[in-house]
Amino acid sequence: MSVAIRSFRPGDEAAFRDINLEWIERFFAVEQKDRDVLGNPAKYILDPGGAILLAVDGETPMGVVALMVMGDGSVELAKMGVRPQAQGKGAGRMLIVAAIEKAREMGMRRIYIETNSRLGRALKLYHDAGFQPLTETIPSPYARADVQLELFLK
């Protein structure tokens, strides 16, 4: 498997939705906020100035990650998923590195993540990339979000 990272293109909507639904349905219940964002990534992510990156093997999407603009120089790293057959092969790590670089290119000073303590592999990736727990948690639209992390960009 030879994985490369590229930006979202028209036609990637189904892959973005399906890769995310795969992990959400495996571990949790799909929530209304998931349906909204996954059903219309242009409206909720791209049009407000965010970005979506894909990890691809040739032309086959193997993983996805979104950067959602929060305002005040912050983006949320969200909707990150890697297909089971691509896990453990570096695609997740590549997506995080690319997302951090993209956030810098966007002029952001902070990346925020909401995740869940059950997602041990994802938590390890985030911690390895330098993300730290928030000192004060903020309200989340997701019932499953029990971990909040942030990374300040230099």
ZADRENKOL-426806 format. One line per 2 residues: for each residue x, y, z of N, C-alpha, C. Coordinates in steps of 0.02 Angstrom, whole numbers, padded with zeros to 5 digits. Layout:
BEGIN
X Y Z X Y Z X Y Z; ... $
***
This chain:
BEGIN
00042 -00059 00000 00000 00000 00000 00044 00062 00000; 00030 00108 -00045 00068 00170 -00051 00019 00228 -00040 $
00022 00259 00018 -00026 00310 00037 00001 00380 00023; -00041 00421 -00006 -00025 00492 -00017 -00083 00533 00012 $
-00069 00595 00029 -00120 00640 00055 -00137 00691 00000; -00202 00703 -00009 -00224 00754 -00056 -00284 00791 -00028 $
-00298 00848 -00059 -00356 00888 -00039 -00420 00858 -00068; -00475 00873 -00034 -00542 00854 -00056 -00556 00880 -00125 $
-00588 00839 -00166 -00610 00859 -00233 -00684 00842 -00240; -00719 00878 -00284 -00789 00858 -00298 -00790 00784 -00317 $
-00838 00748 -00288 -00842 00676 -00299 -00817 00637 -00239; -00783 00671 -00191 -00757 00637 -00131 -00809 00634 -00075 $
-00868 00663 -00086 -00918 00667 -00032 -00936 00598 -00005; -00946 00549 -00048 -00966 00482 -00025 -00911 00449 00016 $
-00849 00456 -00005 -00794 00427 00033 -00788 00460 00101; -00795 00526 00103 -00792 00563 00167 -00846 00538 00214 $
-00907 00532 00188 -00963 00508 00228 -00952 00435 00250; -00936 00392 00203 -00934 00320 00218 -00877 00301 00266 $
-00819 00332 00257 -00762 00316 00302 -00779 00338 00373; -00812 00395 00380 -00832 00417 00447 -00888 00375 00477 $
-00938 00359 00437 -00993 00318 00463 -00967 00250 00486; -00916 00224 00452 -00887 00159 00469 -00863 00158 00542 $
-00825 00208 00563 -00800 00207 00632 -00853 00230 00681; -00893 00280 00663 -00944 00304 00710 -00993 00247 00726 $
-01017 00211 00675 -01064 00157 00687 -01032 00098 00724; -00967 00088 00715 -00933 00033 00750 -00929 00046 00825 $
-00917 00109 00845 -00905 00124 00915 -00962 00161 00950; -01003 00197 00913 -01052 00243 00943 -01117 00242 00903 $
-01161 00288 00921 -01222 00300 00882 -01210 00361 00838; -01236 00360 00777 -01232 00418 00733 -01280 00471 00759 $
-01254 00531 00770 -01294 00585 00798 -01315 00634 00742; -01364 00677 00758 -01389 00723 00707 -01333 00768 00679 $
-01288 00791 00723 -01232 00833 00700 -01189 00795 00650; -01179 00729 00661 -01143 00688 00612 -01179 00689 00545 $
-01244 00676 00546 -01284 00674 00484 -01278 00740 00446; -01283 00795 00483 -01279 00861 00451 -01212 00870 00415 $
-01158 00861 00452 -01091 00874 00425 -01073 00825 00370; -01086 00760 00381 -01069 00710 00332 -01114 00713 00270 $
-01174 00739 00279 -01220 00745 00223 -01207 00806 00179; -01172 00855 00206 -01159 00916 00168 -01093 00947 00189 $
-01037 00914 00172 -00972 00941 00193 -00956 01010 00164; -00983 01025 00106 -00971 01092 00078 -01000 01145 00124 $
-01061 01137 00145 -01095 01187 00187 -01062 01194 00255; -01045 01138 00287 -01022 01140 00356 -00947 01145 00364 $
-00908 01127 00313 -00835 01127 00320 -00802 01173 00269; -00814 01161 00205 -00777 01196 00152 -00799 01268 00143 $
-00864 01281 00137 -00888 01349 00124 -00868 01398 00179; -00868 01378 00243 -00845 01425 00296 -00769 01434 00299 $
-00732 01403 00251 -00660 01413 00249 -00619 01355 00275; -00650 01299 00290 -00615 01241 00315 -00585 01199 00259 $
-00561 01140 00277 -00528 01097 00228 -00542 01024 00245; -00539 00982 00194 -00543 00910 00202 -00483 00880 00165 $
-00449 00834 00199 -00392 00799 00169 -00408 00725 00166; -00383 00692 00114 -00393 00620 00106 -00326 00585 00102 $
-00323 00526 00133 -00266 00481 00124 -00289 00432 00070; -00252 00428 00015 -00272 00386 -00040 -00217 00336 -00058 $
-00239 00277 -00078 -00193 00226 -00105 -00211 00223 -00179; -00170 00254 -00221 -00189 00264 -00291 -00246 00313 -00293 $
-00303 00291 -00318 -00363 00334 -00317 -00413 00313 -00263; -00396 00263 -00223 -00442 00236 -00173 -00434 00273 -00107 $
-00487 00308 -00084 -00484 00342 -00019 -00479 00291 00038; -00428 00300 00080 -00417 00255 00137 -00429 00289 00204 $
-00427 00356 00204 -00438 00394 00265 -00455 00465 00250; -00486 00499 00298 -00508 00568 00290 -00498 00607 00355 $
-00492 00672 00348 -00492 00716 00407 -00517 00785 00384; -00552 00819 00428 -00578 00886 00413 -00549 00936 00462 $
-00541 00997 00438 -00525 01055 00480 -00584 01103 00474; -00619 01112 00530 -00678 01155 00532 -00661 01220 00567 $
-00671 01276 00533 -00654 01341 00561 -00700 01355 00621; -00668 01373 00678 -00705 01389 00739 -00708 01464 00751 $
-00663 01501 00718 -00657 01572 00732 -00601 01584 00782; -00581 01647 00790 -00529 01666 00838 -00464 01628 00826 $
-00447 01614 00762 -00383 01582 00747 -00380 01508 00762; -00438 01477 00772 -00440 01406 00789 -00478 01366 00736 $
-00455 01304 00726 -00492 01255 00686 -00502 01194 00728; -00555 01158 00713 -00567 01093 00745 -00546 01039 00697 $
-00502 00994 00720 -00485 00935 00682 -00542 00886 00696; -00580 00869 00644 -00642 00831 00653 -00650 00779 00599 $
-00696 00734 00611 -00716 00684 00561 -00654 00649 00531; -00612 00625 00576 -00553 00588 00554 -00567 00514 00559 $
-00556 00479 00504 -00565 00407 00504 -00519 00375 00454; -00499 00313 00468 -00458 00273 00423 -00491 00205 00416 $
-00498 00183 00354 -00529 00117 00343 -00490 00063 00380; -00525 00013 00406 -00492 -00040 00446 -00432 -00071 00410 $
-00437 -00083 00345 -00382 -00115 00309 -00320 -00071 00302; -00328 -00006 00315 -00271 00040 00310 -00244 00059 00379 $
-00277 00036 00432 -00253 00054 00500 -00188 00018 00515; -00145 00053 00552 -00080 00025 00569 -00029 00031 00514 $
-00045 00066 00460 00001 00073 00403 00024 00146 00394; 00010 00188 00443 00035 00257 00441 -00012 00308 00412 $
-00070 00288 00386 -00116 00336 00355 -00142 00387 00405; -00159 00366 00465 -00184 00412 00517 -00132 00463 00536 $
-00070 00440 00546 -00015 00485 00564 -00003 00535 00507; -00005 00512 00445 00004 00556 00387 -00052 00609 00385 $
-00113 00588 00399 -00169 00636 00398 -00161 00689 00452; -00139 00670 00512 -00130 00719 00566 -00075 00769 00548 $
-00018 00743 00523 00037 00787 00504 00013 00836 00449; -00022 00810 00399 -00047 00853 00345 -00098 00903 00370 $
-00141 00883 00417 -00191 00929 00444 -00158 00985 00484; -00106 00969 00522 -00071 01021 00560 -00038 01070 00512 $
-00007 01044 00459 00024 01087 00409 -00028 01131 00374; -00085 01101 00357 -00139 01139 00324 -00164 01195 00370 $
-00172 01180 00434 -00195 01231 00482 -00146 01289 00484; -00081 01273 00482 -00030 01326 00480 -00038 01368 00416 $
-00047 01334 00360 -00056 01369 00296 -00117 01415 00298; -00168 01394 00335 -00230 01433 00341 -00220 01492 00389 $
-00162 01496 00421 -00149 01550 00468 -00178 01540 00537; -00195 01478 00554 -00224 01463 00619 -00170 01460 00673 $
-00191 01474 00734 -00143 01471 00789 -00158 01413 00837; -00216 01380 00827 -00236 01327 00874 -00278 01275 00837 $
-00267 01212 00854 -00309 01157 00830 -00341 01124 00890; -00406 01115 00885 -00446 01085 00939 -00472 01018 00916 $
-00477 00970 00962 -00504 00904 00946 -00552 00883 01001; -00609 00855 00980 -00654 00819 01026 -00651 00746 01006 $
-00642 00702 01054 -00640 00631 01039 -00668 00592 01098; -00656 00528 01099 -00683 00485 01151 -00628 00441 01180 $
-00630 00431 01245 -00579 00393 01280 -00575 00320 01256; -00627 00295 01223 -00625 00226 01197 -00581 00219 01134 $
-00565 00275 01102 -00528 00273 01039 -00453 00278 01053; -00426 00226 01083 -00356 00226 01105 -00305 00239 01051 $
-00315 00210 00992 -00266 00221 00938 -00266 00293 00915; -00325 00323 00910 -00329 00393 00891 -00298 00438 00944 $
-00312 00423 01007 -00284 00463 01062 -00207 00461 01060; -00179 00402 01047 -00106 00396 01043 -00079 00440 00987 $
-00112 00438 00928 -00090 00481 00873 -00091 00555 00892; -00146 00576 00925 -00152 00647 00944 -00099 00666 00994 $
-00088 00624 01045 -00038 00639 01096 00032 00640 01065; 00046 00592 01021 00111 00590 00987 00124 00653 00946 $
00070 00683 00920 00076 00744 00880 00081 00807 00923; 00076 00799 00989 00084 00856 01034 00021 00885 01063 $
-00037 00856 01048 -00100 00881 01076 -00102 00870 01151; -00130 00919 01187 -00135 00916 01260 -00208 00926 01280 $
-00227 00898 01339 -00296 00908 01363 -00310 00982 01377; -00372 01002 01364 -00393 01070 01381 -00391 01078 01457 $
-00373 01137 01480 -00374 01148 01553 -00446 01157 01576; -00488 01187 01534 -00559 01193 01550 -00599 01168 01491 $
-00641 01117 01501 -00680 01090 01446 -00734 01139 01425; -00756 01131 01362 -00809 01173 01335 -00867 01127 01314 $
-00928 01153 01310 -00985 01111 01290 -00975 01083 01220; -00997 01021 01210 -00992 00989 01145 -01060 00971 01118 $
-01069 00974 01052 -01133 00952 01023 -01138 00876 01019; -01083 00840 01036 -01083 00767 01031 -01086 00734 01099 $
-01133 00688 01107 -01140 00651 01170 -01077 00609 01184; -01045 00585 01131 -00987 00539 01140 -00922 00575 01158 $
-00920 00641 01151 -00857 00678 01163 -00842 00682 01237; -00793 00643 01260 -00773 00647 01330 -00699 00665 01337 $
-00666 00680 01282 -00597 00703 01283 -00592 00764 01238; -00560 00817 01263 -00549 00878 01224 -00474 00895 01227 $
-00445 00903 01168 -00374 00916 01163 -00361 00978 01121; -00302 01006 01127 -00284 01063 01086 -00209 01063 01073 $
-00191 01094 01018 -00121 01103 00999 -00113 01175 00977; -00066 01210 01008 -00052 01280 00988 00004 01277 00936 $
-00008 01311 00880 00040 01313 00825 00088 01371 00834; 00150 01360 00818 00201 01413 00826 00207 01452 00762 $
***
